[in-house]
Amino acid sequence: MYGDPHVLSYCSQFFSFLSYNKCPVEAYRPFMLFGMQITLLPVNHPPVPTFGLRIETKEAVIGYTADSRSDISHETRTCLEGVDLLLIDGMVPPDMHLNKHMNYEEACCLAEDLGVRSFRCVHLSHLMPWELPCLGMDMDTWNW
């Protein structure tokens, strides 16, 4: 298991019945795995330390931010700017607000601020309505 030392320790408490090798990785220090360069990116999901990812291959750069609020650090934002595909936490409809997650509107706005080429909301709850706009539409025309 690759992860931040604090996360590895935290997970060990809950998954003590599993046998696995721990590979501690520091945030913002890229490492290679299966031909991909992976960087752990701290995100904001109180009260536990949580990390997103930047995954780079020869073909594309992917960002991942599930379990996060939109108020991420400048350094993490910089690492996610302009990625080819961003998988982003958009758990609830725009009219709801959670302490640990982004709502759909916050996720879409963060993706736009980061200037990503494309994004998909992940970590969606059952509360998300089917009629939310398709990606690729001009966000200014959306009726929140």
N, C-alpha and C positions, 0 to 999 in steps of 0.2 A: 504494500500500500504506500503510495506516494502522498505526502502532505506536509503541511506545516507541523512542526514539532508539537505545538499545543493541541492541534486537531488530532494528531496521532494518539496523544495521551488521552484525550477526551474519548475518542472512539474505542480505545483499548478497554476502557471501563465498561462499555456497553457490549462489546463484542469479544469478551474474554474467552468465549467458547470457540472462537475461530482461530485457526493457526495461519499466520501470515507474516511475511517479512515486512518490517517497517523501513521506509526510505524517507528520512526527513529531508524536506526541501524548504529553503528560505524564499520568502516572497520576493518577487522581482528578479530572481536569479534563474534564468532559463536552464532547463535540463532536456536532454534528448531521451525519447522513448518511442520505440517502433518507427524510427525515421522522422519523427515530428519533434519540433522544438516547443516545449511547453513551459509556460510561465504562470506561477500562482499569483493572483491579484487579490489583495484584501478588499472586501466589500463590506457593507454595513448591514448587519443582521443581528441586532442586539438580542440577548446579552452575550452570545457566544462568538468566538472568532470564526468567520466564514470567508471563503475564497472563491473567486471566479477564476477563469482560465483564459489565457491567450494561447492558441494552438496554431503553429505555423508549419506549413508544408511548402513544397516547391510550387504547388498550384494555388494555394489560398491561405488566408489568415482568418481564423474563426475566434470569436469572443464568446464567452459564456458567463452569465451573471445571475443564475437562479439563486434564490434565497438572498435577496438584496433589496435595500432601499435605493432611491435614486441619489442620495447624498454620499457618493463615493469620493474617495480622495482624488486630488489632482493627478497624482502619479498613476493611479489606476485608470482614470479617465484618459490620460495620455496614451497608455498602453492599448486602450480599446478604440481610439480614434481611427476612423477610416478602415476598419476591418471589413473584409468581404462579406461576412455573415456574422450577425450578432444574435445569439440565443439569449433572450432577456426575460427576466421575471415580470410577468404581467398578470398577477393572480386574480384580481377582482375587477369589476366594472369601474368605469371612470368616476362614478358618484360615491364609491366606497374608498375608505382610507384605512390602511393597516400600519402598525408600528414597525413591522419586520419585512414588509414586501411592498413592491410598487403596484399601483393599480394600472390598468391598461393605458390610460392617458399618460401617466408618468413614464411608463416604459417607452411609449411611442415618442414622447418629447425627448427623453434621454437619447434614444437611437438617432433622432434627428440632430440633436446637439453634437453628438459624436461624429456625425457625418459618415455613418456606415453605408456600405453599398446596398445591403439588404439586411432585414432582421425578421425574426419570428419570436412571438411571445410564447414562453414556456411556463411551466408550473402554474397552469390555469386551474381555477376552481370550478366547481359545478355552478357557480353563480354567474359565470360569463354568458351573456346573451349571444345567441347565434347570429344576430343581425349586425354585429360590429363590422366596421368597414374592412374591406380587403386591403392587404398590404399593397403598396405601390400607388395608392391614391394620394392626391395632394392633401396633406394633413390640414391645411387651412380651410378646406371645404367640408371637413367632417363636422357633423352635428353632435357635439358631446351632450 
